[in-house]
Amino acid sequence: MTQDSQEDKEKEMQNIIEDKDGISEKIGEFQKKYNQKSFNENDNAKSSAFGLAMRITTDLMSGVIIGGIMGWSFDKLFGTSPWLLIVFFILGVAAGISNVIRTANKMNKLG
């Protein structure tokens, strides 16, 4: 029985060593993925800055354009040219600036 007990302990130690090797491989794979990810994040810093600039521009321009189109349309519909165009253009500018401020605040919160 002593010899069986010794063999069981040796098998258990062998299993532990094999598990350790498997865990070491998994840690190595994780480190490779993490290093690649952080490298890609650094590469994407320029593209994310460009994306943010495009978003801010789109936020501002969309408010102005939609306000102008709505004002022009209502002027044509009600025959009040150019008053509703002016009012809705100003509202569009205000909405665009509001969107830009909201985007900038979100950016500051994210870091």
C-alpha positions in Angstrom: 0.0 0.0 0.0 2.9 2.3 0.6 4.1 1.8 -2.9 0.6 2.6 -4.3 0.4 5.7 -2.2 3.8 6.8 -3.4 2.8 6.2 -7.0 -0.4 8.1 -6.5 1.5 11.0 -5.1 3.9 11.0 -8.1 1.0 10.9 -10.5 -0.6 13.8 -8.6 2.6 15.8 -8.8 2.9 15.1 -12.5 -0.7 16.3 -13.0 0.1 19.5 -11.1 3.2 20.1 -13.2 1.2 19.6 -16.4 -1.5 22.0 -15.2 1.3 24.5 -14.3 2.6 24.2 -17.9 -0.9 24.7 -19.3 -1.5 27.7 -17.2 1.9 29.2 -18.2 0.9 28.8 -21.8 -2.4 30.5 -21.2 -0.7 33.4 -19.4 1.7 33.7 -22.4 -1.2 33.8 -24.8 -3.0 36.4 -22.8 0.1 38.6 -22.5 0.6 38.4 -26.3 -3.1 39.4 -26.9 -2.8 42.2 -24.3 0.4 43.6 -25.8 -1.1 43.5 -29.3 -4.2 45.2 -28.1 -2.3 48.1 -26.4 -0.2 48.5 -29.6 -3.4 48.6 -31.6 -4.9 51.2 -29.2 -1.8 53.4 -29.8 -2.2 53.0 -33.5 -5.8 53.9 -33.3 -5.2 57.0 -31.3 -4.8 59.1 -34.5 -7.8 57.5 -36.2 -10.0 58.0 -33.1 -9.0 61.7 -32.9 -9.9 62.1 -36.6 -13.2 60.3 -35.9 -14.0 62.6 -33.0 -13.2 65.6 -35.1 -15.6 64.3 -37.8 -18.3 63.6 -35.3 -18.1 67.2 -33.8 -18.2 68.6 -37.3 -21.2 66.5 -38.2 -23.0 67.4 -35.0 -22.6 71.1 -35.7 -23.4 71.0 -39.5 -26.4 68.7 -39.1 -28.1 71.2 -36.8 -27.4 74.1 -39.1 -28.5 72.3 -42.2 -31.7 70.8 -40.8 -32.6 74.2 -39.2 -32.1 75.9 -42.5 -34.1 73.3 -44.5 -36.9 73.4 -42.0 -37.0 77.3 -42.1 -36.9 77.4 -45.9 -39.7 74.8 -46.1 -42.0 76.6 -43.6 -41.3 79.9 -45.4 -42.5 78.3 -48.7 -45.5 76.7 -47.0 -46.7 79.8 -45.1 -45.3 82.5 -47.4 -43.3 84.2 -44.6 -40.0 84.5 -46.4 -37.3 85.0 -44.9 -38.4 85.1 -41.3 -38.9 81.4 -40.5 -35.6 80.6 -42.3 -33.8 83.1 -40.0 -35.5 81.7 -36.9 -34.9 78.1 -37.7 -31.4 78.7 -38.9 -30.6 80.3 -35.5 -32.3 77.4 -33.7 -30.2 75.0 -35.9 -27.0 76.8 -34.9 -28.0 76.6 -31.2 -28.8 72.9 -31.5 -25.5 72.2 -33.3 -23.5 74.0 -30.6 -25.5 72.1 -28.0 -24.5 68.8 -29.6 -20.9 69.9 -29.8 -20.9 70.8 -26.1 -22.5 67.5 -25.2 -20.0 65.5 -27.2 -17.1 67.4 -25.6 -18.5 66.7 -22.1 -18.7 63.0 -23.0 -15.1 63.1 -24.2 -14.0 64.7 -21.0 -15.8 62.1 -18.9 -14.2 59.3 -20.8 -10.7 60.8 -20.3 
